[in-house]
């Protein structure tokens, strides 16, 4: 009995030894110890290698797709240069346009001034022709007697509703020529219906522009002035009288045609 038990124990021990040191024994691996900083450097190098490989693959893919970064940079540089040139050209054209606008404004102002001067010269020429005609007439009747004072070229025109401007030429004749004479001007406005509307006489008492009705004359002069009447006054004619020392030396009248446009706008 004791022999059987001892044999079984020996068999069990042998079986355990074969399992640990025999063919079916577990494998044993031997590893070399590596410091942690070397491991970290290896891992970083591997990561960098992977990133470089990825960048190379990305750049290769763009080139294969027709996109070159160097060429794109050159194109962008050319575009920036072209844009700068265009901006400079725009600035130059703007300065030229500003100068042209200034020149156009100067030319327009000059043309307007010349037009106004031309109109003034035309008016002055017409006045000189009138004065020449009066001088010719005075020379024609020189020494033949007649009136001492003459009135020519009487004109009355409407400027606005109720406002009128008059002008005429006055001259001394005969022995009075060259001698200073102080005369008074009187305007008589006659209505179209004298039975119902009274005449208006200028100057009125106490008016501020009494000076325009006083005339100092030696030989020849153009007289201009204005007067105002009620806008609804039915004017028919205006008479000019030249008075000296209470005596009428000359008179002239003219019919006045009312301008309907002036009446409406006034």
Secondary structure, DSSP 8 states (H G I E B T S, - for coil): -HHHHHHHHHHHHHHHHHHHHSTTS----------HHHHHHHHHHHHHHHHHHHHHHHHHHHHHTT--HHHHHHHHHHHHHHHHHHHHHHHHHHHHHHHHHHHHHHHHHHHHHHHHHHHHHHHHHHHHHHHHHHHHHHHHTTTS---SEEEEEEEEEEEETTEEEEEEEEEE-GGGTTS-EEEEEEEEEEES-TTTS--EEES-TT-TTGGGGEEEESSEEEEEEEEE--TT--EEEEEEEEEETTEEEEEEEEE----HHHHHH-
